[in-house]
Amino acid sequence: MATVEGRRLNRGHEKQALRLRRRLSVVGVLGELLITAGVVVLLFLGWQVWLGNLLSSNAQSVQAQALSQSWSKGDPPTPEEPAGRPDPGPPVIVAAPKNAVQFANLIVPRLGADYTKPVAEGIDADVLRNGIGHYPGTQIPGDVGNAAFAAHRTGNGSPFFDIEKLQVGDSIYFEMEAGWYRYVVRSLEYVPATGVGVLEPVPQSPDIAATDRILTLTSCNPVFTADERIIVYSLFDTWFPRSGGAPAEIAELSQANGGG
């Protein structure tokens, strides 16, 4: 009797162990399926973000090209450097347009031979989604004081993704209807996200009257965060009236864009 009872117990244990193994097997398969599904979703989202960013960047370049073409006055003259051209005189200053109106292109040779992005008035989400925004209340390029601009480093085409690569002496151009305004990089600074002093007529010096034509580019820092701001300061160097053609440094890009 004891032997029979023992066999029954053994069979019971075997059945229980088999059921447990089956359950563990099902749980394991489900776990693997969920992990695989999660990886697929993450890859898909990453692809969507990357692809969306690429499409946004391309769309901004197309907008900049269209804007440049709208200012073209016909066949481009031969570009000349400042030493070989007449004094252009004081730069033409225009009034700030209405919010979200594109009025300039930003051209930065250091960031790529084809780097040109549209610039619009305002810094709200809709404006920055389409390129670079101009801080309302700051100067327009060419004017005395501080012309300040903002753009994303990640997402929405990432216009300022490589802004930290700018070096002292680099050229930065604003193309507007009157011509091209050249600024030269002077310094780089990191400030807290609340550091609005960079927007003063003389950055970080609210009690000093402006006498220089200053350019300030701002973006979030580090990449993928908004903990602080990276700031690039530049000073106005000269301008190139459209009638005389684009500066030699960007002549090929300008001609490719159809802007003279």
Secondary structure, 3 states (H helix, E strand, C coil): CHHHHHHHHHHHHHHHHHHHHHHHHHHHHHHHHHHHHHHHHHHHHHHHHHHHHHHHHHHHHHHHHHHHHHHCCCCCCCCCCHHHCCCCCCCCCCCCCCCCCEEEEEECHHHCCCCEEEEEECCCHHHHCCCEEECCCCCCCCCCEEEEEECCCCCCCCCCCCHHHCCCCCEEEEEECCEEEEEEEEEEEEEECCCHHHHCCCCCCCCCCCCCEEEEEEEEECCCCCCEEEEEEEEEEEEEEHHHCCCHHHHHHHHHHCCC
